[in-house]
């Protein structure tokens, strides 16, 4: 696991439009102090998944901004915030990046 994200909350959202994901992540990054950990294109659709990290309050604020920016442009497939990820969750997140 990359130590730079240790102790940070995880925010994950998936949209059915890769383009809308970039608009949403831009809104998220401008709203709160979060780091974009990954943007992963869905190989079966035109969508993508974004993983962002930061404090719980920053990730929640960023998630709200991202989803608000995305709503007019795309369908929100799913979204979640994990406040205190377990070590196994961190390992699973790392395994999915750049696949």
Backbone as XML, in Angstrom:
<?xml version="1.0"?>
<chain id="A" units="angstrom">
  <residue number="1" name="UNK">
    <atom name="N" x="0.848" y="-1.190" z="0.000"/>
    <atom name="CA" x="0.000" y="0.000" z="0.000"/>
    <atom name="C" x="0.884" y="1.241" z="0.000"/>
  </residue>
  <residue number="2" name="UNK">
    <atom name="N" x="0.477" y="2.221" z="-0.756"/>
    <atom name="CA" x="1.193" y="3.479" z="-0.828"/>
    <atom name="C" x="0.923" y="4.271" z="0.449"/>
  </residue>
  <residue number="3" name="UNK">
    <atom name="N" x="1.971" y="4.568" z="1.201"/>
    <atom name="CA" x="1.838" y="5.228" z="2.486"/>
    <atom name="C" x="1.291" y="6.640" z="2.431"/>
  </residue>
  <residue number="4" name="UNK">
    <atom name="N" x="1.284" y="7.267" z="1.262"/>
    <atom name="CA" x="0.814" y="8.658" z="1.199"/>
    <atom name="C" x="-0.670" y="8.796" z="1.503"/>
  </residue>
  <residue number="5" name="UNK">
    <atom name="N" x="-1.426" y="7.711" z="1.428"/>
    <atom name="CA" x="-2.864" y="7.776" z="1.699"/>
    <atom name="C" x="-3.234" y="7.183" z="3.057"/>
  </residue>
  <residue number="6" name="UNK">
    <atom name="N" x="-2.268" y="6.742" z="3.824"/>
    <atom name="CA" x="-2.521" y="6.099" z="5.119"/>
    <atom name="C" x="-3.333" y="7.017" z="6.033"/>
  </residue>
  <residue number="7" name="UNK">
    <atom name="N" x="-4.400" y="6.482" z="6.570"/>
    <atom name="CA" x="-5.240" y="7.225" z="7.497"/>
    <atom name="C" x="-6.258" y="8.149" z="6.853"/>
  </residue>
  <residue number="8" name="UNK">
    <atom name="N" x="-6.306" y="8.190" z="5.537"/>
    <atom name="CA" x="-7.257" y="9.072" z="4.853"/>
    <atom name="C" x="-8.556" y="8.341" z="4.532"/>
  </residue>
  <residue number="9" name="UNK">
    <atom name="N" x="-9.636" y="9.092" z="4.533"/>
    <atom name="CA" x="-10.921" y="8.556" z="4.082"/>
    <atom name="C" x="-10.860" y="8.351" z="2.571"/>
  </residue>
  <residue number="10" name="UNK">
    <atom name="N" x="-11.733" y="7.475" z="2.083"/>
    <atom name="CA" x="-11.831" y="7.198" z="0.647"/>
    <atom name="C" x="-13.211" y="7.632" z="0.171"/>
  </residue>
  <residue number="11" name="UNK">
    <atom name="N" x="-13.251" y="8.357" z="-0.922"/>
    <atom name="CA" x="-14.500" y="8.667" z="-1.595"/>
    <atom name="C" x="-14.451" y="8.053" z="-2.977"/>
  </residue>
  <residue number="12" name="UNK">
    <atom name="N" x="-15.491" y="7.321" z="-3.349"/>
    <atom name="CA" x="-15.538" y="6.661" z="-4.651"/>
    <atom name="C" x="-16.872" y="7.000" z="-5.306"/>
  </residue>
  <residue number="13" name="UNK">
    <atom name="N" x="-16.812" y="7.427" z="-6.568"/>
    <atom name="CA" x="-18.050" y="7.580" z="-7.318"/>
    <atom name="C" x="-17.858" y="7.048" z="-8.719"/>
  </residue>
  <residue number="14" name="UNK">
    <atom name="N" x="-18.948" y="6.546" z="-9.277"/>
    <atom name="CA" x="-18.931" y="6.024" z="-10.638"/>
    <atom name="C" x="-20.057" y="6.673" z="-11.421"/>
  </residue>
  <residue number="15" name="UNK">
    <atom name="N" x="-19.715" y="7.131" z="-12.612"/>
    <atom name="CA" x="-20.693" y="7.751" z="-13.503"/>
    <atom name="C" x="-20.717" y="6.980" z="-14.813"/>
  </residue>
  <residue number="16" name="UNK">
    <atom name="N" x="-21.783" y="7.144" z="-15.557"/>
    <atom name="CA" x="-21.873" y="6.444" z="-16.842"/>
    <atom name="C" x="-21.229" y="7.226" z="-17.986"/>
  </residue>
  <residue number="17" name="UNK">
    <atom name="N" x="-20.499" y="8.285" z="-17.665"/>
    <atom name="CA" x="-19.802" y="9.096" z="-18.668"/>
    <atom name="C" x="-18.412" y="9.445" z="-18.147"/>
  </residue>
  <residue number="18" name="UNK">
    <atom name="N" x="-17.396" y="9.045" z="-18.884"/>
    <atom name="CA" x="-16.024" y="9.359" z="-18.477"/>
    <atom name="C" x="-15.794" y="10.872" z="-18.487"/>
  </residue>
  <residue number="19" name="UNK">
    <atom name="N" x="-16.334" y="11.540" z="-19.472"/>
    <atom name="CA" x="-16.184" y="12.994" z="-19.565"/>
    <atom name="C" x="-16.784" y="13.675" z="-18.328"/>
  </residue>
  <residue number="20" name="UNK">
    <atom name="N" x="-17.957" y="13.250" z="-17.921"/>
    <atom name="CA" x="-18.599" y="13.823" z="-16.738"/>
    <atom name="C" x="-17.779" y="13.561" z="-15.475"/>
  </residue>
  <residue number="21" name="UNK">
    <atom name="N" x="-17.065" y="12.431" z="-15.439"/>
    <atom name="CA" x="-16.195" y="12.142" z="-14.291"/>
    <atom name="C" x="-15.131" y="13.218" z="-14.130"/>
  </residue>
  <residue number="22" name="UNK">
    <atom name="N" x="-14.575" y="13.694" z="-15.236"/>
    <atom name="CA" x="-13.549" y="14.730" z="-15.150"/>
    <atom name="C" x="-14.132" y="16.059" z="-14.691"/>
  </residue>
  <residue number="23" name="UNK">
    <atom name="N" x="-15.326" y="16.370" z="-15.150"/>
    <atom name="CA" x="-15.998" y="17.585" z="-14.681"/>
    <atom name="C" x="-16.280" y="17.463" z="-13.182"/>
  </residue>
  <residue number="24" name="UNK">
    <atom name="N" x="-16.750" y="16.290" z="-12.764"/>
    <atom name="CA" x="-17.074" y="16.058" z="-11.352"/>
    <atom name="C" x="-15.824" y="16.093" z="-10.476"/>
  </residue>
  <residue number="25" name="UNK">
    <atom name="N" x="-14.749" y="15.470" z="-10.913"/>
    <atom name="CA" x="-13.548" y="15.471" z="-10.086"/>
    <atom name="C" x="-12.930" y="16.856" z="-10.013"/>
  </residue>
  <residue number="26" name="UNK">
    <atom name="N" x="-13.081" y="17.655" z="-11.058"/>
    <atom name="CA" x="-12.619" y="19.037" z="-11.016"/>
    <atom name="C" x="-13.387" y="19.819" z="-9.958"/>
  </residue>
  <residue number="27" name="UNK">
    <atom name="N" x="-14.702" y="19.636" z="-9.932"/>
    <atom name="CA" x="-15.531" y="20.304" z="-8.913"/>
    <atom name="C" x="-15.133" y="19.833" z="-7.517"/>
  </residue>
  <residue number="28" name="UNK">
    <atom name="N" x="-14.878" y="18.543" z="-7.370"/>
    <atom name="CA" x="-14.476" y="17.992" z="-6.071"/>
    <atom name="C" x="-13.168" y="18.605" z="-5.598"/>
  </residue>
  <residue number="29" name="UNK">
    <atom name="N" x="-12.180" y="18.652" z="-6.488"/>
    <atom name="CA" x="-10.860" y="19.172" z="-6.124"/>
    <atom name="C" x="-10.885" y="20.659" z="-5.810"/>
  </residue>
  <residue number="30" name="UNK">
    <atom name="N" x="-11.794" y="21.395" z="-6.435"/>
    <atom name="CA" x="-11.904" y="22.833" z="-6.185"/>
    <atom name="C" x="-12.679" y="23.135" z="-4.904"/>
  </residue>
  <residue number="31" name="UNK">
    <atom name="N" x="-13.465" y="22.165" z="-4.439"/>
    <atom name="CA" x="-14.316" y="22.377" z="-3.272"/>
    <atom name="C" x="-13.616" y="22.068" z="-1.961"/>
  </residue>
  <residue number="32" name="UNK">
    <atom name="N" x="-12.782" y="21.036" z="-1.950"/>
    <atom name="CA" x="-12.190" y="20.578" z="-0.696"/>
    <atom name="C" x="-10.770" y="20.078" z="-0.932"/>
  </residue>
  <residue number="33" name="UNK">
    <atom name="N" x="-10.057" y="19.906" z="0.154"/>
    <atom name="CA" x="-8.672" y="19.447" z="0.092"/>
    <atom name="C" x="-8.637" y="17.925" z="-0.043"/>
  </residue>
  <residue number="34" name="UNK">
    <atom name="N" x="-8.814" y="17.453" z="-1.271"/>
    <atom name="CA" x="-8.756" y="16.021" z="-1.551"/>
    <atom name="C" x="-7.697" y="15.752" z="-2.612"/>
  </residue>
  <residue number="35" name="UNK">
    <atom name="N" x="-7.201" y="14.528" z="-2.605"/>
    <atom name="CA" x="-6.259" y="14.074" z="-3.627"/>
    <atom name="C" x="-6.985" y="13.062" z="-4.493"/>
  </residue>
  <residue number="36" name="UNK">
    <atom name="N" x="-6.913" y="13.228" z="-5.787"/>
    <atom name="CA" x="-7.517" y="12.256" z="-6.696"/>
    <atom name="C" x="-6.539" y="11.088" z="-6.787"/>
  </residue>
  <residue number="37" name="UNK">
    <atom name="N" x="-6.960" y="9.922" z="-6.296"/>
    <atom name="CA" x="-6.088" y="8.750" z="-6.281"/>
    <atom name="C" x="-6.108" y="8.013" z="-7.613"/>
  </residue>
  <residue number="38" name="UNK">
    <atom name="N" x="-7.276" y="7.958" z="-8.247"/>
    <atom name="CA" x="-7.367" y="7.214" z="-9.507"/>
    <atom name="C" x="-8.634" y="7.590" z="-10.259"/>
  </residue>
  <residue number="39" name="UNK">
    <atom name="N" x="-8.548" y="7.482" z="-11.574"/>
    <atom name="CA" x="-9.709" y="7.555" z="-12.470"/>
    <atom name="C" x="-9.610" y="6.309" z="-13.333"/>
  </residue>
  <residue number="40" name="UNK">
    <atom name="N" x="-10.599" y="5.468" z="-13.241"/>
    <atom name="CA" x="-10.559" y="4.188" z="-13.947"/>
    <atom name="C" x="-11.719" y="4.093" z="-14.920"/>
  </residue>
  <residue number="41" name="UNK">
    <atom name="N" x="-11.378" y="3.932" z="-16.163"/>
    <atom name="CA" x="-12.394" y="3.794" z="-17.219"/>
    <atom name="C" x="-13.055" y="2.427" z="-17.108"/>
  </residue>
  <residue number="42" name="UNK">
    <atom name="N" x="-14.373" y="2.419" z="-17.249"/>
    <atom name="CA" x="-15.119" y="1.169" z="-17.275"/>
    <atom name="C" x="-14.981" y="0.573" z="-18.671"/>
  </residue>
  <residue number="43" name="UNK">
    <atom name="N" x="-14.412" y="-0.592" z="-18.767"/>
    <atom name="CA" x="-14.160" y="-1.216" z="-20.075"/>
    <atom name="C" x="-15.430" y="-1.691" z="-20.768"/>
  </residue>
  <residue number="44" name="UNK">
    <atom name="N" x="-16.519" y="-1.799" z="-20.029"/>
    <atom name="CA" x="-17.761" y="-2.306" z="-20.603"/>
    <atom name="C" x="-18.755" y="-1.205" z="-20.957"/>
  </residue>
  <residue number="45" name="UNK">
    <atom name="N" x="-18.435" y="0.025" z="-20.580"/>
    <atom name="CA" x="-19.343" y="1.132" z="-20.877"/>
    <atom name="C" x="-18.519" y="2.393" z="-21.138"/>
  </residue>
  <residue number="46" name="UNK">
    <atom name="N" x="-19.197" y="3.491" z="-21.293"/>
    <atom name="CA" x="-18.512" y="4.772" z="-21.510"/>
    <atom name="C" x="-18.204" y="5.469" z="-20.191"/>
  </residue>
  <residue number="47" name="UNK">
    <atom name="N" x="-18.455" y="4.809" z="-19.086"/>
    <atom name="CA" x="-18.306" y="5.431" z="-17.780"/>
    <atom name="C" x="-16.930" y="5.273" z="-17.161"/>
  </residue>
  <residue number="48" name="UNK">
    <atom name="N" x="-16.809" y="5.799" z="-15.950"/>
    <atom name="CA" x="-15.554" y="5.720" z="-15.218"/>
    <atom name="C" x="-15.832" y="5.811" z="-13.720"/>
  </residue>
  <residue number="49" name="UNK">
    <atom name="N" x="-14.817" y="5.432" z="-12.957"/>
    <atom name="CA" x="-14.875" y="5.446" z="-11.496"/>
    <atom name="C" x="-13.741" y="6.335" z="-10.994"/>
  </residue>
  <residue number="50" name="UNK">
    <atom name="N" x="-14.041" y="7.192" z="-10.029"/>
    <atom name="CA" x="-13.052" y="8.093" z="-9.450"/>
    <atom name="C" x="-12.873" y="7.736" z="-7.983"/>
  </residue>
  <residue number="51" name="UNK">
    <atom name="N" x="-11.612" y="7.671" z="-7.553"/>
    <atom name="CA" x="-11.279" y="7.445" z="-6.145"/>
    <atom name="C" x="-10.532" y="8.668" z="-5.657"/>
  </residue>
  <residue number="52" name="UNK">
    <atom name="N" x="-11.002" y="9.241" z="-4.555"/>
    <atom name="CA" x="-10.355" y="10.412" z="-3.989"/>
    <atom name="C" x="-10.123" y="10.199" z="-2.505"/>
  </residue>
  <residue number="53" name="UNK">
    <atom name="N" x="-9.121" y="10.890" z="-1.968"/>
    <atom name="CA" x="-8.722" y="10.693" z="-0.575"/>
    <atom name="C" x="-8.600" y="12.026" z="0.131"/>
  </residue>
  <residue number="54" name="UNK">
    <atom name="N" x="-8.808" y="12.016" z="1.444"/>
    <atom name="CA" x="-8.662" y="13.198" z="2.270"/>
    <atom name="C" x="-9.269" y="12.945" z="3.629"/>
  </residue>
  <residue number="55" name="UNK">
    <atom name="N" x="-9.467" y="14.020" z="4.390"/>
    <atom name="CA" x="-10.155" y="13.880" z="5.680"/>
    <atom name="C" x="-11.610" y="13.527" z="5.401"/>
  </residue>
  <residue number="56" name="UNK">
    <atom name="N" x="-12.289" y="13.001" z="6.397"/>
    <atom name="CA" x="-13.692" y="12.619" z="6.213"/>
    <atom name="C" x="-14.520" y="13.820" z="5.779"/>
  </residue>
  <residue number="57" name="UNK">
    <atom name="N" x="-14.338" y="14.955" z="6.438"/>
    <atom name="CA" x="-15.144" y="16.132" z="6.082"/>
    <atom name="C" x="-14.821" y="16.632" z="4.683"/>
  </residue>
  <residue number="58" name="UNK">
    <atom name="N" x="-13.549" y="16.611" z="4.293"/>
    <atom name="CA" x="-13.186" y="17.048" z="2.949"/>
    <atom name="C" x="-13.720" y="16.092" z="1.887"/>
  </residue>
  <residue number="59" name="UNK">
    <atom name="N" x="-13.629" y="14.799" z="2.133"/>
    <atom name="CA" x="-14.127" y="13.831" z="1.153"/>
    <atom name="C" x="-15.650" y="13.947" z="1.011"/>
  </residue>
  <residue number="60" name="UNK">
    <atom name="N" x="-16.348" y="14.143" z="2.118"/>
    <atom name="CA" x="-17.810" y="14.304" z="2.044"/>
    <atom name="C" x="-18.180" y="15.567" z="1.264"/>
  </residue>
  <residue number="61" name="UNK">
    <atom name="N" x="-17.501" y="16.662" z="1.534"/>
    <atom name="CA" x="-17.779" y="17.916" z="0.811"/>
    <atom name="C" x="-17.449" y="17.769" z="-0.671"/>
  </residue>
  <residue number="62" name="UNK">
    <atom name="N" x="-16.325" y="17.143" z="-0.965"/>
    <atom name="CA" x="-15.922" y="16.930" z="-2.354"/>
    <atom name="C" x="-16.913" y="16.026" z="-3.075"/>
  </residue>
  <residue number="63" name="UNK">
    <atom name="N" x="-17.391" y="14.995" z="-2.391"/>
    <atom name="CA" x="-18.355" y="14.074" z="-2.993"/>
    <atom name="C" x="-19.647" y="14.812" z="-3.346"/>
  </residue>
  <residue number="64" name="UNK">
    <atom name="N" x="-20.146" y="15.629" z="-2.439"/>
    <atom name="CA" x="-21.367" y="16.401" z="-2.714"/>
    <atom name="C" x="-21.171" y="17.300" z="-3.940"/>
  </residue>
  <residue number="65" name="UNK">
    <atom name="N" x="-20.038" y="17.968" z="-4.015"/>
    <atom name="CA" x="-19.766" y="18.853" z="-5.153"/>
    <atom name="C" x="-19.653" y="18.057" z="-6.450"/>
  </residue>
  <residue number="66" name="UNK">
    <atom name="N" x="-18.978" y="16.921" z="-6.385"/>
    <atom name="CA" x="-18.811" y="16.085" z="-7.582"/>
    <atom name="C" x="-20.156" y="15.608" z="-8.108"/>
  </residue>
  <residue number="67" name="UNK">
    <atom name="N" x="-20.987" y="15.104" z="-7.227"/>
    <atom name="CA" x="-22.286" y="14.574" z="-7.657"/>
    <atom name="C" x="-23.196" y="15.682" z="-8.176"/>
  </residue>
  <residue number="68" name="UNK">
    <atom name="N" x="-23.140" y="16.841" z="-7.553"/>
    <atom name="CA" x="-23.934" y="17.991" z="-8.016"/>
    <atom name="C" x="-23.499" y="18.403" z="-9.421"/>
  </residue>
  <residue number="69" name="UNK">
    <atom name="N" x="-22.196" y="18.424" z="-9.665"/>
    <atom name="CA" x="-21.690" y="18.795" z="-10.990"/>
    <atom name="C" x="-22.045" y="17.742" z="-12.036"/>
  </residue>
  <residue number="70" name="UNK">
    <atom name="N" x="-22.094" y="16.482" z="-11.633"/>
    <atom name="CA" x="-22.332" y="15.388" z="-12.572"/>
    <atom name="C" x="-23.802" y="15.219" z="-12.957"/>
  </residue>
  <residue number="71" name="UNK">
    <atom name="N" x="-24.714" y="15.546" z="-12.055"/>
    <atom name="CA" x="-26.146" y="15.259" z="-12.275"/>
    <atom name="C" x="-26.700" y="15.720" z="-13.618"/>
  </residue>
  <residue number="72" name="UNK">
    <atom name="N" x="-26.387" y="16.929" z="-14.089"/>
    <atom name="CA" x="-26.956" y="17.343" z="-15.378"/>
    <atom name="C" x="-26.338" y="16.636" z="-16.589"/>
  </residue>
  <residue number="73" name="UNK">
    <atom name="N" x="-25.208" y="15.972" z="-16.397"/>
    <atom name="CA" x="-24.452" y="15.425" z="-17.519"/>
    <atom name="C" x="-24.451" y="13.902" z="-17.613"/>
  </residue>
  <residue number="74" name="UNK">
    <atom name="N" x="-24.714" y="13.227" z="-16.496"/>
    <atom name="CA" x="-24.516" y="11.770" z="-16.474"/>
    <atom name="C" x="-25.399" y="11.135" z="-15.415"/>
  </residue>
  <residue number="75" name="UNK">
    <atom name="N" x="-25.534" y="9.838" z="-15.524"/>
    <atom name="CA" x="-26.203" y="9.067" z="-14.478"/>
    <atom name="C" x="-25.169" y="8.666" z="-13.441"/>
  </residue>
  <residue number="76" name="UNK">
    <atom name="N" x="-25.543" y="8.810" z="-12.184"/>
    <atom name="CA" x="-24.666" y="8.393" z="-11.096"/>
    <atom name="C" x="-24.917" y="6.907" z="-10.877"/>
  </residue>
  <residue number="77" name="UNK">
    <atom name="N" x="-23.908" y="6.106" z="-11.150"/>
    <atom name="CA" x="-24.032" y="4.653" z="-11.007"/>
    <atom name="C" x="-23.972" y="4.284" z="-9.536"/>
  </residue>
  <residue number="78" name="UNK">
    <atom name="N" x="-22.983" y="4.823" z="-8.817"/>
    <atom name="CA" x="-22.861" y="4.571" z="-7.379"/>
    <atom name="C" x="-21.896" y="5.572" z="-6.771"/>
  </residue>
  <residue number="79" name="UNK">
    <atom name="N" x="-21.948" y="5.673" z="-5.458"/>
    <atom name="CA" x="-21.012" y="6.535" z="-4.733"/>
    <atom name="C" x="-20.987" y="6.131" z="-3.268"/>
  </residue>
  <residue number="80" name="UNK">
    <atom name="N" x="-19.848" y="6.329" z="-2.632"/>
    <atom name="CA" x="-19.724" y="6.028" z="-1.213"/>
    <atom name="C" x="-18.531" y="6.756" z="-0.627"/>
  </residue>
  <residue number="81" name="UNK">
    <atom name="N" x="-18.563" y="6.923" z="0.685"/>
    <atom name="CA" x="-17.434" y="7.445" z="1.445"/>
    <atom name="C" x="-17.122" y="6.417" z="2.521"/>
  </residue>
  <residue number="82" name="UNK">
    <atom name="N" x="-15.861" y="6.018" z="2.600"/>
    <atom name="CA" x="-15.402" y="5.107" z="3.651"/>
    <atom name="C" x="-14.521" y="5.942" z="4.572"/>
  </residue>
  <residue number="83" name="UNK">
    <atom name="N" x="-15.020" y="6.188" z="5.776"/>
    <atom name="CA" x="-14.353" y="7.103" z="6.692"/>
    <atom name="C" x="-13.020" y="6.573" z="7.215"/>
  </residue>
  <residue number="84" name="UNK">
    <atom name="N" x="-12.980" y="5.310" z="7.562"/>
    <atom name="CA" x="-11.766" y="4.723" z="8.134"/>
    <atom name="C" x="-11.544" y="3.353" z="7.506"/>
  </residue>
  <residue number="85" name="UNK">
    <atom name="N" x="-10.943" y="3.319" z="6.328"/>
    <atom name="CA" x="-10.771" y="2.044" z="5.640"/>
    <atom name="C" x="-9.866" y="1.073" z="6.395"/>
  </residue>
  <residue number="86" name="UNK">
    <atom name="N" x="-10.289" y="-0.177" z="6.431"/>
    <atom name="CA" x="-9.486" y="-1.233" z="7.044"/>
    <atom name="C" x="-8.289" y="-1.535" z="6.152"/>
  </residue>
  <residue number="87" name="UNK">
    <atom name="N" x="-7.285" y="-2.185" z="6.710"/>
    <atom name="CA" x="-6.078" y="-2.524" z="5.944"/>
    <atom name="C" x="-6.420" y="-3.368" z="4.720"/>
  </residue>
  <residue number="88" name="UNK">
    <atom name="N" x="-7.346" y="-4.316" z="4.867"/>
    <atom name="CA" x="-7.738" y="-5.148" z="3.728"/>
    <atom name="C" x="-8.446" y="-4.326" z="2.649"/>
  </residue>
  <residue number="89" name="UNK">
    <atom name="N" x="-9.195" y="-3.332" z="3.061"/>
    <atom name="CA" x="-9.849" y="-2.451" z="2.094"/>
    <atom name="C" x="-8.797" y="-1.665" z="1.321"/>
  </residue>
  <residue number="90" name="UNK">
    <atom name="N" x="-7.786" y="-1.174" z="2.024"/>
    <atom name="CA" x="-6.692" y="-0.459" z="1.361"/>
    <atom name="C" x="-6.011" y="-1.350" z="0.324"/>
  </residue>
  <residue number="91" name="UNK">
    <atom name="N" x="-5.775" y="-2.595" z="0.686"/>
    <atom name="CA" x="-5.156" y="-3.535" z="-0.238"/>
    <atom name="C" x="-6.038" y="-3.738" z="-1.467"/>
  </residue>
  <residue number="92" name="UNK">
    <atom name="N" x="-7.334" y="-3.916" z="-1.260"/>
    <atom name="CA" x="-8.260" y="-4.111" z="-2.380"/>
    <atom name="C" x="-8.319" y="-2.874" z="-3.278"/>
  </residue>
  <residue number="93" name="UNK">
    <atom name="N" x="-8.324" y="-1.688" z="-2.696"/>
    <atom name="CA" x="-8.331" y="-0.444" z="-3.483"/>
    <atom name="C" x="-7.077" y="-0.385" z="-4.353"/>
  </residue>
  <residue number="94" name="UNK">
    <atom name="N" x="-5.925" y="-0.672" z="-3.771"/>
    <atom name="CA" x="-4.671" y="-0.663" z="-4.524"/>
    <atom name="C" x="-4.697" y="-1.664" z="-5.666"/>
  </residue>
  <residue number="95" name="UNK">
    <atom name="N" x="-5.306" y="-2.817" z="-5.450"/>
    <atom name="CA" x="-5.353" y="-3.860" z="-6.470"/>
    <atom name="C" x="-6.176" y="-3.427" z="-7.677"/>
  </residue>
  <residue number="96" name="UNK">
    <atom name="N" x="-7.144" y="-2.547" z="-7.485"/>
    <atom name="CA" x="-8.015" y="-2.146" z="-8.583"/>
    <atom name="C" x="-7.458" y="-0.998" z="-9.411"/>
  </residue>
  <residue number="97" name="UNK">
    <atom name="N" x="-6.478" y="-0.286" z="-8.874"/>
    <atom name="CA" x="-5.938" y="0.874" z="-9.574"/>
    <atom name="C" x="-5.051" y="0.436" z="-10.728"/>
  </residue>
  <residue number="98" name="UNK">
    <atom name="N" x="-5.259" y="1.050" z="-11.880"/>
    <atom name="CA" x="-4.478" y="0.797" z="-13.106"/>
    <atom name="C" x="-4.676" y="-0.615" z="-13.647"/>
  </residue>
  <residue number="99" name="UNK">
    <atom name="N" x="-5.873" y="-1.144" z="-13.510"/>
    <atom name="CA" x="-6.180" y="-2.464" z="-14.078"/>
    <atom name="C" x="-6.729" y="-2.293" z="-15.462"/>
  </residue>
</chain>
